[in-house]
Structure formats: C-alpha cells, structure tokens
Amino acid sequence: MDAYTLAMVIAGGGALGVLVWLLAKVGKALITITEALAAAAVVFLAMWLAIKAVAWALRQTFTHWRTSLTVVALLA
C-alpha cells in the first residue's frame, strides 16, 4: 500500500467519523423537537376534548332543561 492510498483511507475514515458524529447530533436535536411537539399536541388535544365536553354538557342542559332543573332541585 503506497502513501497516497494510506492517506486517503485515513482521511476517509476521519470524514466518516465526523459524518457519524454530525448525524448523532442532528438526531438528538430532532428527538428533542419531536418530543416537544408531541407534548404540545397532547395538551392541545386534551384542551379541545375538554371544551367539546363542556359544550356538549351545556347543549344537553339547554335541550333537556326540565330534567336539569329536577336534578338541581333534588341535589339542593
């Protein structure tokens, strides 16, 4: 093996090492971003479902007002 081939193998190995290191850093950053987006999505989904449940309860209260008043009277 001559000096040129040896130098190319060493340079190629170094470049491959830098590339793998860079990909590991990018992967960690993407994982952090993805976890933050997933947490935000869970919070927004929970808020949306809570608002939807409150709207449903109010709609049922106004639709079935006599039953609602009876339940309130019994609880009082």
Backbone bond lengths (Angstrom), bond angles and torsions (degrees), N, CA, C in turn:
res aa  C-N    CA-C-N  psi(-1)  N-CA   C-N-CA  omega(-1)  CA-C   N-CA-C  phi
1 M - - - 1.439 - - 1.532 106.87 -
2 D 1.305 115.80 128.14 1.470 119.15 -178.65 1.537 110.48 -86.78
3 A 1.303 116.41 174.17 1.460 122.41 -174.53 1.535 111.55 -66.45
4 Y 1.321 117.79 -35.44 1.467 121.24 -178.97 1.533 110.36 -64.86
5 T 1.323 117.43 -44.80 1.461 121.28 -179.62 1.524 110.16 -65.81
6 L 1.327 116.23 -41.66 1.459 120.01 178.56 1.539 111.11 -62.54
7 A 1.315 117.07 -42.04 1.462 121.43 178.48 1.528 110.81 -64.87
8 M 1.318 117.98 -38.98 1.474 121.49 178.65 1.524 111.01 -67.39
9 V 1.334 117.15 -38.58 1.469 120.16 178.38 1.524 109.87 -65.62
10 I 1.319 117.44 -43.85 1.462 121.00 178.91 1.532 110.43 -64.78
11 A 1.324 117.90 -45.06 1.464 121.65 179.26 1.528 110.88 -64.35
12 G 1.323 116.99 -41.73 1.467 120.96 178.50 1.519 111.28 -64.55
13 G 1.321 116.90 -41.15 1.465 120.29 177.34 1.520 111.76 -64.58
14 G 1.340 116.64 -40.23 1.459 120.13 177.12 1.520 111.75 -64.75
15 A 1.327 115.94 -42.82 1.468 119.98 179.01 1.524 110.60 -64.54
16 L 1.336 116.37 -39.52 1.461 120.10 178.02 1.529 110.58 -64.88
17 G 1.324 116.88 -39.75 1.458 120.84 177.35 1.521 111.90 -62.63
18 V 1.328 117.00 -43.49 1.463 121.17 178.08 1.523 110.66 -64.37
19 L 1.327 116.89 -40.11 1.462 121.16 179.17 1.528 111.06 -63.67
20 V 1.316 117.11 -43.92 1.465 120.50 179.16 1.522 110.26 -64.96
21 W 1.329 118.17 -40.87 1.463 122.17 178.11 1.531 110.32 -62.25
22 L 1.330 115.81 -43.67 1.461 120.71 179.79 1.524 111.09 -63.94
23 L 1.322 116.99 -42.40 1.467 120.36 178.76 1.526 111.21 -64.76
24 A 1.325 117.67 -35.10 1.464 120.64 177.17 1.518 110.55 -65.27
25 K 1.335 117.72 -41.90 1.470 120.96 178.45 1.527 110.96 -65.01
26 V 1.320 116.80 -43.13 1.469 121.06 179.08 1.529 109.72 -64.12
27 G 1.331 117.31 -40.54 1.464 121.33 178.65 1.517 112.13 -61.72
28 K 1.334 116.77 -42.90 1.463 119.69 178.42 1.532 111.00 -64.15
29 A 1.315 116.86 -40.02 1.465 120.28 178.71 1.532 110.47 -64.71
30 L 1.319 117.26 -42.33 1.465 120.59 179.15 1.525 111.58 -65.46
31 I 1.321 116.98 -36.25 1.463 120.25 177.59 1.524 110.04 -64.31
32 T 1.317 117.01 -43.50 1.469 120.92 179.35 1.530 110.89 -62.23
33 I 1.316 116.44 -44.82 1.466 120.56 -179.98 1.525 110.69 -64.52
34 T 1.322 116.90 -42.18 1.462 121.12 -179.38 1.520 111.27 -65.05
35 E 1.342 117.09 -40.71 1.462 119.85 178.05 1.528 111.29 -63.89
36 A 1.320 117.02 -39.62 1.466 120.18 178.63 1.526 110.72 -65.63
37 L 1.317 117.20 -42.37 1.471 120.46 178.54 1.525 111.59 -65.33
38 A 1.327 117.05 -38.31 1.466 120.23 178.72 1.525 110.50 -65.89
39 A 1.322 117.54 -41.13 1.466 120.38 178.25 1.524 110.73 -63.92
40 A 1.322 117.15 -42.15 1.466 120.58 178.46 1.528 110.53 -64.19
41 A 1.318 116.77 -39.14 1.466 120.02 179.51 1.522 110.99 -64.85
42 V 1.322 117.64 -39.02 1.466 120.66 178.48 1.525 110.50 -65.14
43 V 1.327 117.11 -42.45 1.469 120.63 179.51 1.528 110.24 -63.24
44 F 1.324 117.40 -46.98 1.465 120.12 -179.39 1.530 111.70 -65.63
45 L 1.333 117.78 -36.53 1.457 120.54 177.32 1.523 110.69 -65.34
46 A 1.330 117.19 -43.06 1.464 120.58 178.64 1.526 111.13 -63.63
47 M 1.330 117.09 -41.52 1.465 120.23 178.05 1.525 110.96 -64.18
48 W 1.322 116.74 -42.33 1.466 120.90 -179.50 1.532 110.38 -63.04
49 L 1.346 116.08 -43.18 1.461 119.14 179.64 1.528 111.55 -67.37
50 A 1.328 117.67 -36.42 1.467 120.40 177.85 1.525 110.95 -65.66
51 I 1.322 116.98 -43.86 1.468 120.84 177.83 1.521 110.68 -63.42
52 K 1.316 116.00 -40.37 1.464 120.35 178.86 1.539 110.77 -64.77
53 A 1.333 117.35 -38.69 1.465 120.97 179.18 1.528 111.08 -67.40
54 V 1.323 117.06 -41.37 1.469 120.50 178.23 1.527 110.19 -64.68
55 A 1.316 117.02 -42.23 1.470 120.25 178.37 1.529 110.79 -62.78
56 W 1.333 116.43 -40.61 1.464 119.83 178.55 1.522 110.39 -63.88
57 A 1.335 116.81 -43.42 1.465 120.52 -179.29 1.525 110.77 -63.34
58 L 1.324 116.89 -42.48 1.472 119.53 177.46 1.519 111.57 -64.84
59 R 1.307 116.58 -41.04 1.466 119.97 178.86 1.534 110.57 -63.25
60 Q 1.339 117.50 -40.04 1.456 120.81 178.05 1.529 111.02 -67.80
61 T 1.331 115.63 -36.21 1.468 119.69 179.09 1.527 110.94 -64.25
62 F 1.322 116.98 -43.34 1.469 119.83 -179.65 1.524 112.01 -75.49
63 T 1.318 117.14 -31.10 1.465 119.50 179.04 1.526 110.94 -72.61
64 H 1.321 116.53 -42.04 1.471 121.78 -177.82 1.532 108.71 -113.55
65 W 1.306 116.17 63.80 1.454 121.30 -172.80 1.516 112.85 -69.17
66 R 1.331 117.66 -34.23 1.472 119.58 -179.60 1.522 111.12 -66.93
67 T 1.318 116.71 -41.99 1.463 120.46 177.15 1.524 110.53 -64.75
68 S 1.322 116.68 -40.28 1.464 120.79 179.47 1.519 110.77 -63.68
69 L 1.339 117.69 -43.51 1.460 120.65 177.99 1.524 111.75 -65.28
70 T 1.327 117.08 -35.85 1.458 120.64 177.65 1.520 110.96 -65.24
71 V 1.314 116.42 -42.74 1.476 119.83 179.50 1.519 109.82 -65.87
72 V 1.321 118.47 -41.95 1.462 120.87 177.93 1.522 111.06 -63.55
73 A 1.337 117.12 -40.68 1.471 120.79 178.84 1.533 110.59 -64.72
74 L 1.310 118.01 -41.95 1.455 121.06 178.87 1.518 111.78 -66.03
75 L 1.311 116.84 -37.81 1.471 120.04 178.99 1.519 111.48 -70.63
76 A 1.332 116.54 -32.09 1.481 119.76 179.85 1.508 108.51 -74.87
